[in-house]
């Protein structure tokens, strides 16, 4: 076991305080959007010691000891998951993640065009899918997946703007995934999307309805927030087509490949497959690839996937995501050591208080709020004592 130093990401939408406070570090006023605890080649964490060693390099030096035979046989010589802290002070981009098959195709296509992997204009940075699980540490707001077409039509009804009437006409004429894709494409495609002035006027129509006593105040507020944050961006209007999601602390959400989503606000633990593949359609200053996003997005109406925890031990709940790459457990410590679930490679992150980790091999490591430990497969089973709360990322 070794302490794992995170790789910090200072994206513009990040909070300046949430992650520094969790990591017990001084805040300097700049945004800290994410802290990565993992081995992705674009921003690997480092194992603390006499010398800092990148986790991906440590794993490559001895994959069987660090990952175990089972994980190596299933996923190859790389950590299958990436654990993050995410702190959104303003909305993130409107985005979709690819399946494994589409990631392989897209990566090969951009390689063939000679686009460097670290080029900001590149969409595919690896060959992996990126399903993700969000475990809320604060109230957390998001838009995830498409609404039922008739519900979208109801929300658009009465909004006094030509684009709103056009969108409603589309989904009423074809209340299926095809109609929703047509409406979504109208808003985000370069050939058809409304211009900045039109988007602003359309957002004003939602604001006027909100002031007058809206039948859909939550949607109107989302359009208002997104358009104020990203003025003139037609992605703001897609809120009328998407499911709103509110998580309370301790609740979890799963976002599968192909699901369009935008996180709006909040602080959370995020666990995903080991990938940085993001296809964006707007609400960002980063690279946007609308044609590719439209090729891979799933427009079938579906409710957001909330994951209920399984109570496996007295102090531990496990969130089993419907993928092979990862699972997340949450353990509340109250003095006496208790067993942590699973085996193989793990990342244990202390969310509050202190945790004393003890491996099957007899190693002991103490971590406090904001500190994480990488536990190799060769360390065997794991127990934790102390007082506080820890999350553990592991492989099913």
N, C-alpha and C positions, 0 to 999 in steps of 0.2 A: 504494500500500500504506500502511496505517495500523495502528498498534497498536489492538487492540480491548479495551476494558475490560469485564469480564463483569458481568452482573447476578446478585447472590448471593441465594439463597433459604434462609431459616433455618428450614425445616420441622423439627418436633420429632424426627423419626427420624434426622436428619443427624449425622455425625461432627463433633466439635469441632476435630479436628486435621488430617484428611486433605487437605481442600481448602486451608485456610490454608497448610499446609506446601508443597503444590504451587505455590501462588501466591506463595510466599515472603513471607507476611504474618504478623504476630503473631496467635496464637490467644488469644481472650479467654474461652474456656470455653463459649461459646454454640454451638449446633449450626449448621453450615453444610452443608446437604443437597445443594445444587446450585449450580453456576456456569453461567450461560447465556451462550453466545457466539452471538448471533443477533439477529434483528430482529422477534421476536414482539411485538405491540403491548402485551401485558400486562407485559412486562419486557425491553425492548430493551437490548442492549449499546450502548456509546458509543464512538465513534471519538475517540482521544486526539489532542490538538493544542492550539493556543492556547486553544480553547474545546471542551468536550466536546459532541459532536453525536450524537444518537441515531441508530443505524444505520438504523432504519426510515425516519426523516425524510431521511437522506442518500440512500437508495435512491429514495424518492419524488421527490426533487428532480431526479434524472436516471436513470431506470430503465435506459435502453439502455446508458449508459456503465458503470453499476455491474453490471448483470446480463447484458447482451448481448441481441441481437435474438432468438436462439433461446430463451433462458430466458423472456424476456418473452412471446414468442408461445405458449409452452407453459403457463406458470404465471401470467402476469400480472405486475404491477409489484411483486412481493414476493419476498424470498428464500425459495426452496422448502424449505429445511431449517433445523434448529435443532441446534446442537452443544452438548453439556453435559458437565461433570464431575458425577458423581453419587457421593455418599459415604454409604452406609447403615450406621449403627451399630446400628440396630434395624429390624425388618421394616416395609416399606411397606404401603399399602392393597391389598386384594384388588380388582383393577380390570380394566377392558376399555376399549379405544379403538374408536371407530366407523369405518366406511368413509366415503368421501367422500359417498356418497348419503345415508347415515343422518345424517351431520353436518349436511348442508344441511337435512334435514327437522327435526332436533332444534333447530337454531339458529333456524329460522323459527318453530317451535312456541313456543319460549321468548320470542322477540321478540313474538309475537302476544299472549302473556300479560302482556307488559310487564315482564319480569324484566330488570333492568339487566345488562349484560355483566359488570360487575365485582361483581355480587352473589354472595356466597359460596354461596348456595343454587342457583346456576345450574350446569347440567351441561355445556352447550355454549357455549364461549367464542369459537369461530370456526367456519367452515364447512369445515374441512379434516379429512382423516383423520390418524391418528397412528401409522403403523407405526414401529417403532424397532429399532435395532441397538445392542447392548451389546458393547463391547470391554473385556475385563477388564484392570485394572491391578493387581489383587490377586486372591486367591481370592474368588470371587463365587458366592453361593448364591441360588437362586430356585426358585419353583414356576411352571411355565408349561404351559398346555394340559391337556386331560383325558387320563387314563390309559385304557388298554383296560378296558372294564367288568369283564371277568373278573379282571383284575389287581386292580382296586379291591375286588372281592368277596373275593379271597384275603387282602388286607390286613385287611379287616374281620372275617374269620373268627376266631372265638375271643375277640374283644374283649367283655368281660363288661359290657355295658350295653344297655338296650332300644333306644336310638337307633342304635347300631352294628348291632344285629340288623335293625332296620327298614331302614337304608340297604342292607345286604347283600341283604335280601329284594327290594328294589326293583331293584337292578342284576342280580340273578340271574334275576328274572322277565322282565326285558327288557334283555338285554345289548347294547344299541345306544345311539346318541346320545340317543334318547328317554328311556331309562332313566337315563342319566347326568344329563340335564337335570332329570328328576323328583327325583333324589337331591340335586342341587345346589340346586334350588328349595326343597326341604324344609329345607335348612340355612339359607338366607339370606332367604327370603321372610318378611315380617312376620307373615303369617297362620299359618305353620307352623314357624318356626324355634324351636329349643329355647331355654329361658330361661337366664339366667346361671348359676343353680345347677346346672341339668342339664348345661350345657356344661362347667362345672368338674368335675362328677362324671365326665363322659365323658372329659375330658382326663386325669383321675386313672386311669381304666381303661387308657388308653394308657401312662401312666407306670408303672403296675403291671406291664404286659406288658413294658415295656422293662427294668425291674429283674429280671424273671423270666427274661429271655433271649428277646427278641422275634425273630420271623422277619422283621420289617420295622422294624429299629431306626431307619433314616433317617426313615421316616414318623412313628414315635412321637416322635422328637426334634423334628421339625417341629411336630407338634401341641403338644407341651410348650412349645416356644419361643413359638409364637404365642399360646397361651392365657396364658402368664405375662406376655407383653408387653401383651396386650389381654384382661384377665381377663373371662371370661363371654361373649366375642364368638364367636358360632357360626362366623364365618369361619375360626377356627382349625382347625375339624374338616374344612374343605374340603381340607386337605392330603392326606387319604386318597384324594381323587378326582383329584388333580393330579399332573403329572410333576415330580419333583425334578430340578433342574439344578445341576451344579457346573462352573464355569468356572475354568480355571487362567489365570494372567496370559498375555495374548497371544491367548486364545481369544475367539470372538465368537458371539453369539446373536442371532437375528432374531425379533421378536415381531410378527406381522401383525395387522391389524385383526380384531377379534372374538375374539382369543385371551385368555382369562382368565389373569392372572398376578399374582404378588406377589414382589417382590425382598426377600430376607431379610437379606443382609449382604454388604458388599464395596465396593470402590472401582473405578470404571470410567469410561470415556468412553461417552457415550450420544449417538447420532445419530438424528434422527427427522425426519419431515415437520414443517413449521412449524405446530405446533398445540399447544394446551393443553387438548384435550378428553379428560376422564377421567371414566368412569362407575365409581363405587365401590359395593361391596357390603358392606364392613366393614373391620375392622382399621385404623381411622382415626378421628380426631376431626373430619375434614372432612366436607363434604356427601356423603351417601349417597343413591343413587338406584337402589334394587334393581329396581323394575319396568322401568326403562329398560335397565339392565344385562342383565336376563333377556331383554329383547326383542332385544338385538343380539349376545349371546354365542353363539359357535359351540361346541357341545358334542360335536362329532365327535372321537373319540379320534385323536390324532396325536402323533408324537414331537416334541420340541422341535427347532426349525430351527437347527442349528449351521452357520455360514457358514465355509467353508474359504477361506483367502486365495489369490489368484492372484499368483504371483511375476512382476511385470511388468518391473522393472528390477533391477539387481544389489542395490540397497539398499532396494527398495520392494516391499511387498505391498499388494494392494488387496482389500478385502472388498466384493464386488458384491452388494448387497441386491436382492431381486426386486421393486423399485419404481423409478419414474422420478425420484423426488424427490432422492435422495442416494446417494453412495457414500463409503466411508471408505478412505483409504490410510495406511499406516504406513511411515515412512522412517527408517532408522538411518544417521546421519551420522558419517563418520569422516575428516574433513578436506577432501578435494577436493569441489568443488561437484558435485551430481548433479541431474538433471532431476526435477521432480515431475510426476506425471501430470495429465492433464486440462487444462481451461481454464474460462473463464466465471468466475462469482463463487466464491470459495473462502474458507474460514476455515482458517488454519494455526495449530495449537496446539503449543507446545513442551512435551514431557513431561519432558525431562531435558536437562541440558547447555545448550548455546547453538546457535542456528541463524542463519545469515546468509542472508537471502532476497534474491534478485536477480530483478527482473522483466524482461520482454522490452524494456520501455521504458527500462531502465537504472537504475531506482530500486533502492536497497539499504536493507534494514531488518534490524536485529539483534534477535532476541528470545531470552529465556532461559526456564528452567523456569517454567511457569505463565502465560507471556505468549502472547498470540494476535495474529494479524494478519488483517485483512480485505483480501483481494486482489480488486479489481474486474476485471470482464471486460476493460475497456480496458487493464489492465496487461499483458495477453498471457500468454505462457508464463512459467513460474517455475522457478527452480533454487534449491537450498539447499546451503550448505556449513556447516562447523563440526563440532562433536562433540556428539552427543546423539541424541535421538529426537523426531520430530514426527509428528503426525497431521494429515491434511488432509481436510476435508469439502468435497465438490464435487458438481456436478450431472452425472449420466451424459450 
